[in-house]
Amino acid sequence: MNLNIAQDLKFNCASEAALASITEKVLLVSSKQLSKILGKKNDSSLRAARANGTGFKFYKDKGGNVYYNLIEVLNELGIKL
């Protein structure tokens, strides 16, 4: 029975190619990290933009921590890597 479970898990795992594709599109950074990347002193302007419903698209985890997809932010700013 354990062998069947292991085989089932193997078929339900993401392939290396799928993971590589995701990492080309998603790179989550915290609000503080993004503010440093953008050359700001702190993340207060990002927090203000979120509160006003403007600014970059953000994501929250179950704990309420805010993350930005750096690749989306750079694309929105017109920066190509």
C-alpha positions, -999 to +999 in steps of 0.1 A: +000+000+000+028+024+008+042+018-027+009+028-043+008+060-023+044+069-034+035+062-070+004+084-068+024+112-052+050+110-080+023+115-106+008+145-088+041+164-084+049+193-106+075+187-133+108+205-134+096+223-166+064+234-149+084+248-119+108+266-142+078+282-161+063+294-128+096+309-116+099+330-148+065+346-140+064+348-102+089+362-077+072+373-045+088+400-024+076+417+008+065+453+009+098+462+026+119+444+000+100+461-028+105+495-013+143+489-011+143+477-047+125+509-057+150+530-038+126+542-011+135+548+025+106+526+038+074+510+026+050+538+038+042+549+003+033+514-007+011+510+023-006+543+016-012+532-020-028+499-009-050+518+016-062+541-012-068+512-036-041+523-060-006+512-066+007+478-076-013+446-074-005+428-041-011+395-025-018+386+011-011+353+029-034+338+055-015+358+082-022+391+065+014+396+053+016+415+020+037+404-010+042+418-045+051+399-076+083+416-085+080+405-122+045+421-125+057+453-108+087+456-131+065+449-162+041+476-150+070+501-147+081+491-182+113+475-171+124+444-190+150+421-175 
